[in-house]
């Protein structure tokens, strides 16, 4: 890929996530029946040229049950006390046909592994307040056990309570810095 193609992959400027109009979430198959979804309320993302960096505070995990939230914060899952932040940092941004592709390192529970996020990016638009905005919609699937998130339990009929594959999503509305 030429330098020109790499530069054109991401919109020029510095873009920061609008937390009101963005979300960061996860989905994992529960008991082999359906996907369970959760998310993080406190997160930030910055896109600057060829670099995307995102962080989420583990303690901001949101689920519909406080006991489940407590379990996810425990050492059996995210270990929020010792690992209070999730982090993604890109190493490459490119376009693959119509897809926006971001390769980089994801850090969960103190383990950093390479991941590739795929999705779309919109063209920038001007909002009614004179600011420029764009949408970035990315997802990937990881094996949670690669990050030391190993908790599981056997189902009476066989199989596991949780799948190892977890889909991660970032639905970001980014605002250009003035």
C-alpha positions as CSV (number, residue, x, y, z in Angstrom):
1,X,0.0,0.0,0.0
2,X,1.3,3.4,-0.9
3,X,1.7,6.2,1.6
4,X,-1.1,8.1,-0.2
5,X,-3.5,5.2,0.1
6,X,-2.7,4.8,3.8
7,X,-3.3,8.5,4.5
8,X,-6.6,8.4,2.7
9,X,-7.8,5.4,4.6
10,X,-8.8,7.6,7.6
11,X,-10.3,11.1,7.5
12,X,-7.7,13.9,8.2
13,X,-7.6,15.6,11.6
14,X,-8.2,14.5,15.1
15,X,-11.6,13.0,16.0
16,X,-12.8,12.2,19.5
17,X,-15.8,10.0,20.5
18,X,-19.0,11.7,21.5
19,X,-20.0,9.5,24.5
20,X,-23.7,10.4,24.2
21,X,-24.0,9.1,20.6
22,X,-21.5,6.2,20.8
23,X,-21.3,2.7,22.4
24,X,-18.8,0.0,23.2
25,X,-20.2,-3.4,23.8
26,X,-19.7,-7.2,23.8
27,X,-21.8,-10.2,23.0
28,X,-21.2,-13.8,24.1
29,X,-23.4,-16.9,23.5
30,X,-25.0,-17.9,26.8
31,X,-25.9,-21.6,27.5
32,X,-25.7,-22.2,23.7
33,X,-29.1,-20.5,23.4
34,X,-28.7,-16.8,22.7
35,X,-26.2,-14.0,22.8
36,X,-25.9,-12.1,26.0
37,X,-25.0,-8.4,25.5
38,X,-23.3,-5.9,27.7
39,X,-21.3,-2.8,27.4
40,X,-19.1,-0.1,29.0
41,X,-20.5,3.3,29.9
42,X,-17.1,5.0,30.5
43,X,-15.0,4.9,27.4
44,X,-13.0,7.2,25.0
45,X,-11.8,6.8,21.4
46,X,-9.5,9.1,19.4
47,X,-8.9,8.7,15.6
48,X,-5.9,10.7,14.4
49,X,-4.7,10.0,10.9
50,X,-3.4,6.5,10.9
51,X,-4.0,5.9,14.6
52,X,-7.0,4.8,16.6
53,X,-6.8,4.5,20.3
54,X,-9.7,3.5,22.6
55,X,-10.0,2.8,26.3
56,X,-12.8,1.7,28.6
57,X,-13.0,1.7,32.4
58,X,-13.8,-1.9,33.5
59,X,-15.8,-0.7,36.5
60,X,-18.2,0.9,34.0
61,X,-19.4,-2.4,32.7
62,X,-23.2,-2.5,32.4
63,X,-25.4,-5.5,32.6
64,X,-29.1,-5.8,33.7
65,X,-28.1,-7.7,36.9
66,X,-26.0,-6.3,39.7
67,X,-24.8,-9.8,40.8
68,X,-23.7,-10.6,37.3
69,X,-21.9,-7.2,37.1
70,X,-20.1,-8.0,40.3
71,X,-19.0,-11.4,38.9
72,X,-17.7,-9.8,35.7
73,X,-15.7,-7.3,37.8
74,X,-14.1,-10.2,39.8
75,X,-10.8,-11.9,39.1
76,X,-12.7,-14.8,37.4
77,X,-13.5,-12.3,34.6
78,X,-12.1,-8.8,34.1
79,X,-10.4,-8.4,37.5
80,X,-11.2,-4.7,37.7
81,X,-9.2,-4.1,40.8
82,X,-5.9,-5.2,39.2
83,X,-6.8,-4.3,35.6
84,X,-9.0,-1.3,35.6
85,X,-8.8,-0.5,31.9
86,X,-9.4,-2.2,28.6
87,X,-7.3,-0.7,25.7
88,X,-7.0,-0.9,22.0
89,X,-4.3,0.8,20.0
90,X,-4.0,0.5,16.2
91,X,-0.9,-0.4,14.3
92,X,-2.5,0.0,10.8
93,X,-5.6,1.5,9.3
94,X,-6.6,0.7,5.7
95,X,-9.5,0.2,3.4
96,X,-10.2,-3.2,2.0
97,X,-12.7,-2.7,-0.8
98,X,-15.6,-1.0,0.9
99,X,-14.5,-2.0,4.4
100,X,-12.6,0.1,6.9
101,X,-10.0,-2.2,8.6
102,X,-8.1,-1.4,11.8
103,X,-5.4,-3.8,13.0
104,X,-3.8,-3.4,16.4
105,X,-3.3,-4.6,19.9
106,X,-6.2,-5.3,22.4
107,X,-5.4,-5.4,26.1
108,X,-7.8,-7.2,28.4
109,X,-7.0,-8.3,31.9
110,X,-3.3,-7.5,31.4
111,X,-2.9,-9.6,28.2
112,X,-2.3,-7.9,24.8
113,X,-3.1,-9.7,21.6
114,X,-3.4,-8.7,18.0
115,X,-6.9,-8.1,16.6
116,X,-8.4,-6.9,13.4
117,X,-11.5,-4.7,13.6
118,X,-13.6,-4.4,10.4
119,X,-16.5,-2.2,9.6
120,X,-17.3,1.1,8.0
121,X,-16.6,4.8,8.3
122,X,-18.9,7.6,7.0
123,X,-17.9,10.7,5.3
124,X,-17.6,13.7,7.6
125,X,-20.7,15.9,7.9
126,X,-21.2,19.3,9.5
127,X,-23.6,19.4,12.4
128,X,-26.0,22.3,13.2
129,X,-23.4,23.7,15.6
130,X,-20.6,24.1,13.1
131,X,-18.7,20.9,14.2
132,X,-17.7,18.1,11.9
133,X,-18.8,14.5,12.7
134,X,-18.2,11.1,11.3
135,X,-19.4,7.6,12.1
136,X,-17.1,4.7,12.7
137,X,-18.7,1.2,13.1
138,X,-16.3,-1.6,14.0
139,X,-16.4,-5.1,15.2
140,X,-14.3,-8.2,15.8
141,X,-14.5,-11.6,17.5
142,X,-12.0,-12.7,20.0
143,X,-11.4,-15.9,22.0
144,X,-11.8,-14.6,25.6
145,X,-9.5,-17.4,26.9
146,X,-6.6,-15.9,25.0
147,X,-6.9,-13.0,27.5
148,X,-7.1,-15.1,30.6
149,X,-10.8,-14.9,30.9
150,X,-11.4,-18.6,31.5
151,X,-14.4,-18.9,33.8
152,X,-17.0,-21.4,32.7
153,X,-19.4,-24.1,34.0
154,X,-20.7,-27.3,32.6
155,X,-24.3,-27.6,31.6
156,X,-26.2,-30.6,32.9
157,X,-26.9,-31.7,29.3
158,X,-23.3,-31.1,28.2
159,X,-21.6,-28.1,26.9
160,X,-20.6,-24.9,28.5
161,X,-22.5,-22.0,30.1
162,X,-20.4,-19.5,28.0
163,X,-18.9,-19.6,24.6
164,X,-15.3,-18.7,24.2
165,X,-15.9,-16.5,21.2
166,X,-16.9,-12.9,22.2
167,X,-18.0,-10.3,19.6
168,X,-16.7,-6.8,20.4
169,X,-18.4,-3.7,18.9
170,X,-17.5,-0.1,18.8
171,X,-20.3,2.2,17.4
172,X,-18.7,5.6,17.4
173,X,-19.8,9.0,16.5
174,X,-16.6,11.1,16.4
175,X,-16.3,14.9,16.6
176,X,-13.4,16.7,15.0
177,X,-11.2,18.7,17.3
178,X,-11.3,22.4,16.6
